[in-house]
């Protein structure tokens, strides 16, 4: 049997290591499913997801020049659709002109809006937006503080 990148095969877990699992393929060959290719969620322990002798569906994602076969379990199965992430327009309006009627959103509000099924890219994107916002606030505060301390030194 000729093994080609992109082919989905049935295999059997033949060994479990800290870094992944070895899978026996048809034709007497075997390949490695790296820990990052086992599931879409975070995998701390391979044993939490796989057991030796378990039948799995794998996709060939690479074959190097020495003939080692890289496999993926998560790419071999359909991923459930991820719900659309909330947009800025879905948030309640903030009245920036009146201090008494202002709505204050918690800094980690994005955590409340995310679901467990959100993709890593969505979570990273939202984290970066939140991080940039925090850094802007810190920079603004430090600039104000340093300019006021310069004025006080001259007195």
C-alpha positions, 0 to 999 in steps of 0.5 A: 500500500502506498502512503500519501500525505492527505490520506485518511486511514484506520489504525491501532494505537500501538504505544503511548509516550509523553510526546504522542502515540504510535499508531500501527497502519495497514501494510505493517507500517507505523507512524507518530501522532504528536501530542498537538495532533491528538485533539483540538482541546489542550492535551496534558496527558496522552493517556487521557485521550488514547489507550493502547489497542484503541482503533483510531482514524488518522490522517497522514500529514507528513512523511520525512526523507527518512520515511517517518510518518507523521499522523493527525487524529484531529485532522482526520475527523470533522471539527464541530462548527465554532460559534461566531465570536461576539462582535463589538456591536453586540456589546451594550453602548457606553456613554462616554460623556456622562460619568454617572451613566457610564457602563463599565465592562470588566477587563477580562470580559472576553473570557465571559464571552468565549465558549469552550469550543472557541478556536485557539486563534479566536482566543488569541485574537481577543487576548491580543485586543485586550492586551493592547488596550491594557498596554495603552492604558498603562502607557497613558498613565505612565506618560501623565505621571512622568510629565507631572513629576517633571513639572514638580521637579522644577519648583 
